[in-house]
């Protein structure tokens, strides 16, 4: 009989916890990434990935933040964990129009790492048309480039993604 009474008490406490928003647990720490496409034409596509290390060990499908092409919008939003270095890889492919000179850049990739902070928003832009197709991370609140950002040369699996 005591076990039934105890079980009833536990269930009642759990129900009151779920019903009272004041006792809800806080949301997990996270940061917002505002991803901006580096491509815009009909024969252009780009992808952004987030990895835990510069070795790109996660599966590509698990690391993908966004993909952009002529049918998708130029901006997307993703939420990520905070407090640990995050390696962002951006890949873009630009196919020249049929009959056009194929000389020139047809693809590029860039990698930058940084440490996201809780409740911060970051804008990540991959500029395919700029020299060396930079990947730039700025803090939305300040408009400044993120101080903890470090550039990396994609290698290993990152080069094949």
C-alpha positions as CSV (number, residue, x, y, z in Angstrom):
1,X,0.0,0.0,0.0
2,X,2.9,2.3,0.8
3,X,4.4,1.8,-2.6
4,X,1.1,2.8,-4.3
5,X,1.0,6.0,-2.2
6,X,4.6,6.7,-3.0
7,X,4.1,6.1,-6.7
8,X,1.0,8.5,-6.6
9,X,3.1,11.2,-4.9
10,X,5.9,10.8,-7.5
11,X,3.4,11.0,-10.4
12,X,1.7,14.1,-8.9
13,X,5.1,15.8,-8.4
14,X,6.0,15.1,-12.0
15,X,2.7,16.4,-13.3
16,X,3.0,19.6,-11.3
17,X,6.5,20.1,-12.6
18,X,5.3,19.8,-16.2
19,X,2.3,22.1,-15.6
20,X,4.2,24.9,-13.9
21,X,6.3,26.9,-16.4
22,X,8.2,28.5,-13.5
23,X,9.8,25.1,-12.7
24,X,10.6,24.2,-16.3
25,X,14.2,23.4,-16.9
26,X,16.1,26.0,-18.8
27,X,16.8,25.3,-22.5
28,X,20.2,23.8,-23.3
29,X,22.9,26.4,-24.1
30,X,23.0,27.1,-27.8
31,X,24.0,29.6,-30.4
32,X,22.3,30.6,-33.7
33,X,24.1,30.4,-37.0
34,X,22.7,32.5,-39.9
35,X,24.1,30.9,-43.0
36,X,24.4,32.9,-46.2
37,X,24.8,31.2,-49.5
38,X,27.9,31.8,-51.5
39,X,26.2,31.0,-54.8
40,X,23.2,32.5,-56.5
41,X,23.1,31.4,-60.2
42,X,21.3,28.6,-61.9
43,X,24.5,26.5,-62.3
44,X,25.8,27.2,-58.8
45,X,25.5,25.2,-55.6
46,X,27.0,25.4,-52.1
47,X,27.0,23.5,-48.8
48,X,28.0,24.3,-45.2
49,X,29.0,21.7,-42.7
50,X,29.8,21.8,-38.9
51,X,32.4,19.4,-37.5
52,X,33.9,18.8,-34.1
53,X,37.5,18.7,-35.5
54,X,39.3,19.8,-38.6
55,X,39.5,16.1,-39.5
56,X,35.8,16.0,-40.5
57,X,35.2,12.7,-38.8
58,X,31.4,12.9,-38.6
59,X,29.3,11.5,-41.4
60,X,28.6,14.1,-44.1
61,X,24.8,13.8,-43.6
62,X,25.2,14.4,-39.8
63,X,27.5,17.4,-40.2
64,X,25.5,19.2,-42.9
65,X,24.1,22.6,-41.8
66,X,22.6,23.7,-45.1
67,X,22.7,23.4,-48.9
68,X,21.9,26.1,-51.4
69,X,21.1,26.1,-55.1
70,X,18.8,28.0,-57.4
71,X,15.7,26.5,-55.8
72,X,16.6,27.2,-52.2
73,X,16.7,30.5,-50.4
74,X,20.0,32.3,-49.9
75,X,19.8,32.3,-46.1
76,X,19.2,29.5,-43.6
77,X,19.4,29.3,-39.8
78,X,20.9,26.5,-37.7
79,X,21.3,26.0,-33.9
80,X,24.6,24.6,-32.5
81,X,26.0,23.8,-29.1
82,X,28.4,26.2,-27.3
83,X,31.6,26.2,-25.4
84,X,33.6,23.9,-27.8
85,X,35.4,24.8,-31.0
86,X,33.3,24.3,-34.0
87,X,34.8,23.7,-37.5
88,X,32.7,25.1,-40.3
89,X,33.4,23.9,-43.8
90,X,31.9,25.6,-46.8
91,X,32.0,24.1,-50.3
92,X,30.8,25.7,-53.5
93,X,30.6,24.5,-57.1
94,X,30.1,26.8,-60.0
95,X,29.5,25.3,-63.5
96,X,30.2,27.6,-66.4
97,X,27.4,28.0,-68.9
98,X,27.3,25.6,-71.8
99,X,29.7,26.8,-74.5
100,X,31.5,29.2,-72.1
101,X,35.2,29.2,-71.5
102,X,35.8,26.6,-68.8
103,X,39.0,28.4,-67.6
104,X,38.6,30.0,-64.2
105,X,37.4,28.9,-60.8
106,X,34.6,26.3,-60.8
107,X,34.7,25.3,-57.2
108,X,36.2,26.3,-53.8
109,X,36.1,25.3,-50.2
110,X,37.0,27.1,-47.0
111,X,37.2,26.2,-43.4
112,X,37.0,28.4,-40.3
113,X,36.7,27.3,-36.6
114,X,35.4,29.3,-33.7
115,X,33.9,28.8,-30.2
116,X,30.2,29.7,-30.2
117,X,28.9,31.4,-27.1
118,X,25.5,30.8,-25.4
119,X,22.7,33.0,-26.7
120,X,24.8,34.6,-29.4
121,X,23.9,34.8,-33.1
122,X,26.6,34.5,-35.8
123,X,26.4,35.3,-39.5
124,X,28.5,32.9,-41.7
125,X,29.1,34.1,-45.2
126,X,30.9,32.2,-47.9
127,X,31.9,34.6,-50.7
128,X,32.6,32.4,-53.8
129,X,33.1,35.4,-56.1
130,X,35.8,37.0,-53.9
131,X,39.5,36.1,-54.2
132,X,40.3,32.9,-52.3
133,X,36.5,32.5,-51.6
134,X,36.7,33.5,-47.9
135,X,34.4,32.1,-45.2
136,X,33.7,34.9,-42.8
137,X,32.1,34.6,-39.3
138,X,30.7,37.8,-37.7
139,X,28.9,38.3,-34.4
140,X,25.4,39.7,-35.3
141,X,25.2,41.9,-32.2
142,X,28.5,43.7,-32.9
143,X,28.9,43.3,-36.7
144,X,32.6,42.4,-36.0
145,X,34.4,39.3,-37.1
146,X,34.6,36.7,-34.3
147,X,37.8,37.0,-32.3
148,X,38.1,33.3,-31.7
149,X,37.9,32.5,-35.5
150,X,40.8,30.6,-37.0
151,X,41.2,29.8,-40.7
152,X,42.1,26.2,-41.7
153,X,43.1,24.6,-45.0
154,X,40.6,21.8,-45.7
155,X,42.5,18.5,-45.7
156,X,41.8,14.8,-45.3
157,X,38.1,14.0,-45.4
158,X,37.3,17.7,-45.5
159,X,38.9,17.9,-48.9
160,X,36.6,15.1,-50.2
161,X,33.4,16.4,-48.7
